[in-house]
Structures are given as C-alpha cells and as structure tokens.
C-alpha cells in the first residue's frame, strides 16, 4: 500500500537508478513508482490483488526471492520493511540478488500529524525511528546511507545499501555500538550521536 505516494519519495527513488539498470521492485503494490516510465523493472508481490490494482510480474515472498544471485542491478524495497515479519531476511535477500545497490523507503510515522493517523495501518507490524532504521540496516554488514524525505505532512526515511564493492565498506556507528560497546550502558546513545555526525558530514 503506497500511502500518499508523495512525489518527493518517488523522485528520490527514480533518481537513484539509470535507464540501463535492471530493477527489481519487491512489494510493488500498484506499481506507482515505476509505471509509465522507461525503466527496466520487474515487479514482485506476494499475491495478485485486482481490487488494489496489484498485478506483479512475479508472485513471491520478500524473505525468499525466486531469483539467482546478482540477477538485478538495483533492488527497490519501498514501503516494505514495516510490513514483513522478518525484515533482516528481506534485506539480505535483496542484497543477494542486487549487483549494485538496494534502495529503500519506510514511513516516518513519528513525524506524521494526528490527522494522518500514524501507527493505525493494520498492515504495519513495526515502526521505524531514524536510529532503529539505521540499526536494522547496519546488521546487513554493508555500507549504507540514510536520508530524510518530507512532502507536506508526510515523512519517510530513505536508504541505499551499497553491494559488492560499489562503495568501500566502513563500519557504521551502529555496528560499532553493537560489537565494541556491548557492556556500556550508554552504547546506543554514543552510536546515535556518531550517526548524526556522519550524516551531517555526508559520510
């Protein structure tokens, strides 16, 4: 379900790919992001749902993608992670089949005003703040970057995961906290502060 479908979010996703890239969209729903474009996109969703205008090219599960390793240049998981039972499986499957990058958006419902009814979508099984989103991504063990997207009252977090040497691997602050400071009670606070510094300098 692409709530809002904000043009800033769609523009961000499209800006991260080239026309020659092969793209897999996981959890395509009504394919609002890529339809009526010239991008080379294969869409996947868990079912065909005519009442939602959901007609994926492939029916399958995000946690068990029916593709070979490195089958696509880019894997897109837009508004997906908040819906799946095991987001780490979905992320690792995306990384497995992507040659270059995985691009992701999740809603920042903590920033939504009450009239948008945050936290009330029955399909959302988790809610991400920026630090918990970064922590989720860090567990994959690859370099990544998180950004904010805002369109009117709507807000999202977006991210890129760089696959297979497309960007040098540098341990993120969240990984640093996970593995170097497990015994420190202030570990996550330290990691959060470092992460904010990293984002400010554009690392």
Number of C-alpha atoms within 10 A of each C-alpha: 18 15 9 12 14 17 12 16 24 15 11 15 21 16 9 12 17 13 12 10 14 18 24 23 25 27 28 26 25 20 19 14 21 19 10 8 10 9 16 14 21 17 22 25 21 16 15 16 13 9 7 10 12 21 18 22 14 16 17 17 17 26 18 12 19 14 12 10 14 16 15 24 19 28 29 25 24 25 23 22 26 18 18 18 14 12 18 16 16 21 22 19 20 31 24 20 23 26 21 21 26 28 24 20 25 24 25 22 20 15 14 17 12 10 7 12 10 15 16 9 11 7 11 16 12 12 17 19 16 20 18 13 18 22 21 17 25 21 15 16 14 19 20 23 18 19 14 14 17 15 13 8 11 20 22 24 22 24 22 21 27 22 24 17 11 12 14 11 14 12 13 24 21 26 20 17 21 17 10 11 15 12 10 10 9 11 17 19 13 16 21 19 13 17 19 14 13 14 12 9 7 10 11
